[in-house]
Amino acid sequence: MVQRQFPRPAEIFELMRFKKPELDGKKRRLDAALTIEDLRLIAKRRTPRAAFDYTDGAAEGELSLTRARQAFQDIEFHPRVLRDVANVDTSATVFGGPSALPFGIAPTGFTRLMQTEGETAGAGAAGAAGIPFTLSTLGTTSIETVKEANPSGRNWFQLYVMNKREISYALVERAAAAGFDTLFFTVDTPVAGARLRDKRNGFSIPPQLSLSTVANAIPRPWWWYDFLTTPKLEFASLSATGGTVGELLNAAMDPTISYEDLRIIREMWPGRLAVKGVQTVEDARKLADFGVDGIVLSNHGGRQLDRAPIPFHLLPSVVREVGGDIEITVDTGIMNGADIVACIALGAKFTLIGRAYLYGLMAGGREGVDRTIAILTEQIVRTMKLLGVHSLDELTPGHVTQLTRLGRIQER
């Protein structure tokens, strides 16, 4: 028999705790976001479709992006037990300098289109977190302004070799003069990929108004207020070079780029040089022999060649081939701190986040980027503790199994 009694108010109140209401709408939204996907959904609600789809979309059928994200979901972790993991060390050394976490912010173009704070928010958040920030050639904040936003932190620059080479050379000199310590020489954009969402949305820089654009913007007046009351959207580091936005964009894609261009930039650049957009073991070996400091395994976030190799799947083979010679970084498809841990376990020195950062930016400006970093940090720490490791150096391939849904009919 269960003994029953009249409810006692004091006992009821002891079990109940009413949460203090948060009156700041932005803080309330960001606090409720527990994953990068949560930030993505907030960003989608708050950003006009053309700008959101530019970030969220990829090339053609978007198979490369879908497969890259699926590759991270299709992993199996192998934890070690009975380890004291009260404290873990997430710090890394990459390209000759420190990072408090094993990831940095990737270069993204048109960033102020997504949210008006743009690269300033990214650079400031990266500096506060002790991680590197990478500025794109097609960034909407200048090299010098990024340095002001992140004066004591590590700033990196991503270079497109433009068909007017003197423009690229001038950017290299400016980045060096501003104290940027690492240059990403990008090699996967001889021509632009077919980004069909952008074509269907009539996407342009700056945005062009149409009836559908206006209709989509009506429930998002804050975005248009920010856009119309802040400085003109332009490629900030290229604003003095002349030409329209479209002309500059076309100039950034040059099918004649070659190893001779890499040699010239290597001679010009005083810091660390990494090649971004490597997608085969053969190219990784050739670049290691050439003498670059590192490579970024990347298919440009799935935005160039659809059906390109999955960087995370390529990682173990590249590590076996050149891991002892150069530093290997990975991007594309990272949406969780566990994805980052898996990359480090399989031999990557570092990782880069692009869309994850932009989802946070669109969701809440600088505070949204801070929230992105906080979410990934929490996931990294928790994953490391559950795997039974104290530091990144303790992660090994034995901690991860890559499960593949896609098998090759024949080996190349």
Buried (B, 14 or more C-beta within 10 A) or exposed (E): EEEEEEEEEEEEEEEEEEEEEEEEEBEEBBEEBEBBEBBBEBBBEBBBBBBBBBBBBBBBEBBBBBBBBBBBEBBEBEEEEEEEBEEBBBEBEBBEBEBBBBBBBBBBBBBBBBBBBBBBBBBBBBBBBBBBBBBBBBBBBBBBBBBEBBEEBBBBBBBBBBBBBEBBBBBBEBBBEBEBBBBBBBBBBEEBBBBBBBEEBEBEBEBEEEEEBEEBBEEBEEBBEBBEEEEEBBBBBBBEBEBEBEEBBBBBBBEEBEEEBBEBBBEBBEBBBBBBBBBBBEBBBBBBEBEBBBBBBBBBBBBBBBEBBBBBBBBBBBBEBBBEBBBBBBBBBBBBBBBBBBBBBBBBBBBBBBBBBBBBBBBBBBBBBBBBBBBBBEBBBBBBBBBBBBEBEBBEBEBBEBEEEEEEEEEE
